[in-house]
């Protein structure tokens, strides 16, 4: 029985998937409420990558391209979640019964402080501290200069520290919680 050769595009995509899947899923998981949502985001990213496989950049730029797609998928997910939440609030306002399905507020001070940051601040802190992306990589993803990212990161860290009550004055190390 003769084996059919794998087309070059299929093999290139398989390598892209194998090399980046775990890191991309973790990127999505840190931004999603549950693992199922992270699975969906990751699947959507690879669906986009498959559709646009002829437009994929070469080399290390592929990883950043995937992270950029993930950011857009997550933004779309947040927008649709916001619309869903608005609808639920309107439905609850019309109903006389309390909303038993509302999620419990987080008890963890750090996550509460992160949620209190605006989306841009939270994203730059998470990319640097949790995803381990360098300032240059973040700049490429956001479409701005490394200097602008450094300034945004400094300001975001300061706002996070203020929300934490000034308890965390030390600069976080790469991979550590902000």
N, C-alpha and C positions, 0 to 999 in steps of 0.2 A: 504494500500500500504506500503510494507516494504522498509525501507531505506537500501541501500547498505553501508556497513561500508567503510570508507575511509582508504586505505592502509597507514601504518605507514610512508613509504617513502614519499607519497604524502603530508601527514600532516606536516611532518618535513620540506619539501620544502616550503610549504605554509607559515609556521611560519618564515622560513629564508627570504622569499620574503617580508612578511608583516613588519617584524622588520627592515629590511635594505633598502627597496626600496627608500624611500625619501632621505636618507642620500647618498646613492649610486648615485641617479640621480643628486643631487646637486653637488657631486664630479665630475661627468661627465660634467654637465652644465657649471661649472666654467672653464672647459678646452676646451669646444667646441664653435664654432662660433655661433651656434644657437640651439634652444631647440630641433629641429628635430634630430640633430646630437646626442645630449645627450640622446634622446629617443632610438636611434639606438644603442648607446654604452651600455646603460642599458639593452636593450633587448638581446644584444649579450652576456653580462655578465651572465644573467640568463639562456640563452641557454646553455652556457658552464657549469654553475652550475647544470642544469638539467641533461645534459649528464654525468657529473661526480659526481652525487649526492651520489653515493656509496663511493666516495673518499673524501667527504667533511670532514674537521676537525670538532672537537666537540667544543662546547661552544663559547667563545669570539673569538677564532681563525677563525671562519667562516667569521666574518666581515672583518678581515684583508685579508683572502683568496679572498673574493669578490673584495676588493680594489686592490689587486694584479692582479687579472684577468682584472679589469677595466684599470689598467695602461697598460697592454699588448694590450688590445683592442684599447686603445687610441694611443699607439705607432704604431700599424698596420694602424690605420686610418690616422695618420700623414704621414707615409711612402707612403700610397696610394695617399694621397692628394698631397704630394710632386711630385710624378710621374705625377699626373694629371696636376699640375701647370707647370711642365717642358714641358709637351705636349702642353699646352695652350700657353706658351711663344714661342715655336717653331712655332706654328700655326700663332701667331700674327706676328712673324718676317717675315713669308712668305707673309702675307697679307699686303696690302697697307693701310687698314683702321685701325683707332685706336681701342684699346680694350675698348669698352664702358662698359663691364661687370666687369671690375676690381673693387674690393672693395675699398672704400674710406679709407685712412689711419685714424687710430684712433686719436682723438684729446685729449684724456685723457692722461695726463702725466704718471700716474701710469701704465696704461696698456701698453703704449709704452715702459716704462722702463722694465716692466716684459717681454715683447716680445723680448727686446734686450738681456736679459739674455740667457745663454745657457739652453738647455732643463733640464739638471740635477739641475742647480741652481733654475730655475723657479719651478720645481716640488717639491723640498724640501721646498721652501718658501711657496708654496701654500698648501702643506700637513699640515704644521705646523700652518700657520696663518689663512688660510681660512677653512681648513677641521678640524682643531682643534685636529689633531692627535698628540699624545705625541711622544717624541724622541724615546722611546722604540718601539712604534708601527711603526714609520717610519723605524726604523732599521730593524724590522721584515719584512716589505714590501720590503725594498731594499736589504735585505740579507747582512747587515753589522752590525757593533757594534753601540751601542748608542753613544759612544764617537766619532766615525767617523761621525755620523749624526750631532752631536753638532758642530763639526768642519766645516762640509759642510754648515750647516745652518748659522753659524757665517760669513763665507766667502761669502755666497750668499747674506746675508743681507747687508754686506759691499758693495758688487758690486752693489746691487740695490740702496743703498743710493748714491753711486757715480753717477749712471745714473740719479738719481733724483736731482743731483746737490748738494748733501750734505744737502738738506733741512730737511731730516727726520733722524736726528741723534738718536732720542729716540728709544729705543727698542720697537717694536710693541707688543701689548698685544694679548693674544689668542683670535682668532675670529676677530681681527681688521685687516684692510688692512696693508700689510707689509710696 
